[in-house]
């Protein structure tokens, strides 16, 4: 990425630690696509990205089309966001840190983010 991820950008999520990651199972796909709709307070100093997926997916306990992406490493930026944690939500998360807000389901610890189209 040449510029930081921003609201309105289209992204794809793929990969992870597991060869068959939960976030790609229900319904089966090789990647998930969506649009960045906002940034909220992250677990560290970097904000978390809230993405509305193009379709609903299911984890073990949650089915929804909202995911919160958290940067995985200290010092990582949204300029080069890979890898990220994925939290699946069936609600719109509040602009609070993860520990201080309603939480969704963690469905991946090391997904790859690919910028597909920047906001026009």
Phi and psi in degrees as a GROMACS rama.xvg file:
@    title "Ramachandran Plot"
@    xaxis  label "Phi"
@    yaxis  label "Psi"
@TYPE xy
-94.0016  -20.8147  UNK-2
-131.222  160.59  UNK-3
-64.2925  149.449  UNK-4
-58.0562  140.583  UNK-5
-141.788  164.024  UNK-6
-56.078  134.03  UNK-7
99.2487  -15.9853  UNK-8
-69.4347  141.37  UNK-9
-92.7385  133.705  UNK-10
-130.844  165.039  UNK-11
-126.337  142.347  UNK-12
-113.157  134.539  UNK-13
-151.696  177.051  UNK-14
64.0174  -163.364  UNK-15
136.554  -175.756  UNK-16
-68.7768  -43.2017  UNK-17
-80.1902  139.243  UNK-18
-69.8398  -17.8519  UNK-19
-133.412  69.4606  UNK-20
-65.4243  145.465  UNK-21
-55.2698  -40.3976  UNK-22
-69.2545  -9.8  UNK-23
-107.152  5.7546  UNK-24
-89.7399  -45.8663  UNK-25
-115.922  92.2656  UNK-26
-82.5366  150.99  UNK-27
-60.2061  134.332  UNK-28
-161.02  162.38  UNK-29
-90.4873  -15.138  UNK-30
-159.925  165.135  UNK-31
-122.285  138.911  UNK-32
-117.2  154.899  UNK-33
-172.32  -176.446  UNK-34
-123.859  133.647  UNK-35
-68.3821  122.699  UNK-36
-108.361  -21.7456  UNK-37
-171.405  169.757  UNK-38
-118.521  140.995  UNK-39
-127.958  172.625  UNK-40
-59.5471  132.474  UNK-41
-95.1454  -177.663  UNK-42
-71.2271  -31.8978  UNK-43
-111.467  -149.628  UNK-44
-75.0975  -23.9256  UNK-45
-82.4246  142.651  UNK-46
-70.7564  160.227  UNK-47
-97.7226  146.048  UNK-48
-95.7626  133.557  UNK-49
-102.294  125.485  UNK-50
-121.815  132.39  UNK-51
-93.6115  115.734  UNK-52
-72.525  156.46  UNK-53
-72.5977  -16.2793  UNK-54
-148.309  157.025  UNK-55
-73.5415  144.907  UNK-56
-130.365  165.88  UNK-57
-122.358  137.619  UNK-58
-98.5102  -150.512  UNK-59
-79.9296  -33.8809  UNK-60
-122.91  -18.0661  UNK-61
-122.963  139.397  UNK-62
-122.822  127.56  UNK-63
-170.686  179.907  UNK-64
-125.177  16.4137  UNK-65
-114.722  129.335  UNK-66
-125.865  145.747  UNK-67
-107.142  125.766  UNK-68
-104.071  124.414  UNK-69
-111.951  134.095  UNK-70
-63.0379  144.158  UNK-71
-92.5585  -29.8028  UNK-72
-116.312  144.892  UNK-73
-60.2097  134.622  UNK-74
86.2488  -9.14153  UNK-75
-69.6271  149.731  UNK-76
-128.12  169.176  UNK-77
-76.2153  -2.18406  UNK-78
-70.603  -41.7755  UNK-79
-130.611  76.4286  UNK-80
-78.4991  -9.94269  UNK-81
-78.4184  136.978  UNK-82
-90.594  164.897  UNK-83
-134.517  153.385  UNK-84
-81.9948  146.883  UNK-85
-119.03  124.88  UNK-86
-112.224  118.911  UNK-87
-88.306  130.993  UNK-88
-126.234  148.985  UNK-89
-110.753  27.5781  UNK-90
-154.702  167.398  UNK-91
-89.5804  118.108  UNK-92
-69.3059  146.262  UNK-93
-73.2997  159.012  UNK-94
-82.1793  65.9485  UNK-95
-136.312  160.579  UNK-96
-63.7517  157.201  UNK-97
-51.8655  -43.3257  UNK-98
-70.8735  -17.4373  UNK-99
-106.193  8.97945  UNK-100
-132.978  169.246  UNK-101
-57.8381  137.528  UNK-102
-112.596  145.919  UNK-103
-90.8503  -150.818  UNK-104
-111.765  126.853  UNK-105
-70.7151  120.459  UNK-106
-116.414  -7.60927  UNK-107
-163.327  141.779  UNK-108
-104.167  -12.5501  UNK-109
-152.012  55.376  UNK-110
-78.3738  158.066  UNK-111
-97.558  133.59  UNK-112
-106.992  130.952  UNK-113
-123.436  127.818  UNK-114
-77.4913  122.63  UNK-115
-96.9805  -43.2366  UNK-116
-152.027  131.989  UNK-117
-82.5772  156.325  UNK-118
-58.5565  138.812  UNK-119
